[in-house]
Amino acid sequence: MIKSALASRHAVQKRDTRKNSSSPRRTHAVDVFERLQADILHCELKPGIRLRLREVRAKYNTGLSPLREALMRLVADGLVILEDHKGFRVSPVSRAEMIDLTNIRCDLESLAIGMAIEKGDDHWEANLLGRFHELSKRPQFLPDGLPNPEWEVRHEAFHRTIHAGCGSSWLMFFCGVLYERSRRYRVLSAQIRVQKSDRDVLGEHEAILQAVLARDATTAVSLMRDHLGRTTNNLLDYYPEIE
């Protein structure tokens, strides 16, 4: 996981360099990479599907060279698999990865919360209150039942603001990497909200907020672990086909 995260960080640095390059092919490859990455993380490209180059080229309006470059970067990030004589396919989801991601997220976010409660100042508290207020103003789902993209943006901002008080850029970076890699499982979990309609997601965030503002690290960590674990438990209960 750390190796993949470092590869992702290096890719970001390369992307910043490419933005200053005059080469349109490399700039287009970055655009294709980011679009593919977003579609995989949001399950627009379903876990495990075959990525046939002709179809993908048509879908993303791209040439073969930038597409291959983008796919190889996704292979390095673990979101795409390259199989001998079979080509590319989206990496499948799995119980093992889901549980591993949840466990590592719980450990790192517990560390980040503890450090943030110890070091966070009044400005950090004010930012956290603002991010929760913004989150509370958007529904998690749109009227058609689909996940609300604006809610997801505000949800990520709320979690990142909690971490920001820890004072460690590396810890924040790895928490961010794990958040992104967990996105596919959150999307899948959103699909079973009818079966689990008793879950009060906003209430969970508010409870975490109150514990953090009270500087109660033990309660805040316990609530965060429970919050992260609910998504995993829901999927284990309702998607037994995830192997």
N, C-alpha and C positions, 0 to 999 in steps of 0.2 A: 504493500500500500504506500509506504514512504517513497519507494523507488518510483512508483507511478506518479505520486504527487510532485516529486522533484522534476520528473519529465514534463509534467503539466506546467510547472513554473517556468522551466526552460522554454517551453513552447510559447508561453505568454511573452517572454523576453524576445524570442525570435519574431513573434507577431508584431511587437512594437517596432522592431527594426524594419520589418517588411513594409510597414505603413509608410516609411520614409523612402522606400525603394521606388524606382521608376518602372519596375517590371510589372505589367498588368497581369501576367499569368500567375505570379506569386501572390499578388493581392487577391485575385479571384480564388486561388486555392484556399486562402485563409477564410474567405467568405463561405465557400462550400463546406469547409471543415466546421465552421461555427454553426451553419444551418443544419448539417447532419448531426452534430453533437446535440443541439437543442431538440431536434426531432427524436433522437434516441432517448434522451433524458425525460422527455415528456410523453414517451410511448407512442408518438406519431408513427415511428418505425418500431414495430412490435418486437419484443425480445425473441431472439432466435431466428428471425426471418432471413432468407437469402437475399443478399444485395447484388442483384444482377446488373452488371455494369451498364448495359444498354438502357435498362429501365431507369436506373439512378441518374444517368447522364441526361435523359429526357426530363425527369422530374425536377432536377436542379439546374437545368439549362447550362451544362458545363461540358468541357472537353475531357478527353480521357486522361491526359497528363495531370491537370489539377485535381481531378477526382481521385486518381490513384494516390497522389500526395496527401490529400485529405484523409483518405481511408487508412493509409499507413500511420498517420498521426493518431487516428482513433484506435488502431491496433495497439500502438504504444501506450495509450491511455487505458486500455482494457475494455473499451466499449464496443469494439469490433474484433472478430476472430478471422484470421486468414488460415484456411485449410488447404492442404496440398491437394491439387487437382480438382478442388471444388470452389475455390474463390472465397469471397468475403460473406460474412453474415453477422448480424447484430448479436452481441454477446447475450446469452440467455440469462434470465434471473434465476436465482437459486436460493433455497432455504439456507444453505451454508453461508453464502455471501451476505444475505439479509441479516442473519444472526450475527455474523462477524462485524458487519458495518454498525449494527446497533450497539454491540458491546464496546467497540472502540470509540464510537461517538459518545457513549455514556461516560467512558473513562476520561476522554479529553475534555468534554464539556463540563464534567464535574470539576476538573482541575481549573478550567477557565473561569467557572462561576466562583469557585473559592478564592482565586486570585483577584477577580474583579470586585468581589465584596470587600476584600481586604484593602485594595488599592484605589477603587473607583471614587471619584470626587463628586461634588455637587453638579458639575456640568454633565458628567456621565449619567447621573440620576435623571437630570432634566431631559437628556436625549432619550433615555429609555422610556420615560413617561410619554414623550412625544411619539415614539415609534409604536407604543401600545395603543395610544389614542388613534393613530392612523390605521392600525390593524383593525381596531374595533369598528371603524367606519365603512368597512367593505365586507360583504358576505363571502363566505368561502366558496360558494357555488353560484353560478349564473341561473337565471330563470329556466333555461333549458336543461339544467342539471349538470352542465359541464363545469369543471373547476374554473374558478375566476383567476385569470392571470395577474390582475392587479393585487388580489389578496395574496398570491404567492410571493410577489415582489415585497409586499409589506411584511409578510411572515418572515422572509429571509432577513429583512432589515432589522426586525425585532430581535431575532436570535443573534445576529452579528453585533448588535449594539450591546447585548449582554456581554459578549466575549470582549468587546473593545475595552472594557474596564480592566482587563487582566494585565495590560501593558506589554504583552509579548506578541510581536508580529508573527513569529513562527507558529505559536500556538493558535493564533487567529487564522493563519493560512491553512493549517491542517484541519481545523474545525470546518473551514469553508470547503475544502476538498471533500470531506466526508459528507457534508450537507448536500453537495452537488451529486455525489455518487449515490446518495439515498433517494434522489428525486424520483427515479422510476418506481421505487417501492411506495412512495407517497402517492404517486398518480394511481397506481393499482389499488392502494388502500382507499382512495377517494371513490372508487367504483363500488365499494361495498357499504357506503354510508347508510343506505336504506336498511340493510340488515343490522347495522350498528348505530341506529338513530339516537340512542341514548347518550352518545358521547358529546360532551360540551367542550369543544376545542378552545373557544374563546375563554371559557372559565378556567381551563387548564393554564392558559397563558397568563391570565390575571392572577392566579394563585402563585405562579412562579414569580411574577413581577412583585407582588406584595412581600414575598419571602426575601427576595433580593433587596428591596428597599428597606426592609427591617434588618438587614445585615444578618440574616439567619441562614448561614451557609448550609447547615445540616438539613433544614427543611427544603431549601431551594434545590439542593442537589437531589434529594429524594424525589421531589416533584418533577424535576427535569428527567430523571431516569424513568419515572413512571410515564411521563408524557411521550418520550421517545419509544418506550417499550410497547405502548398501546398499538402503534401502527404495525409493528412486527407481529404482535399477538393476534391482531385482527386478520392479517394475511395468513398466518399459520392456521387459523381457525377456518377461514372461508376459501382459501386457495390451496387445498391439499395437493393439487397437481403441481405446485412449485416444488421441484425435487431438490 
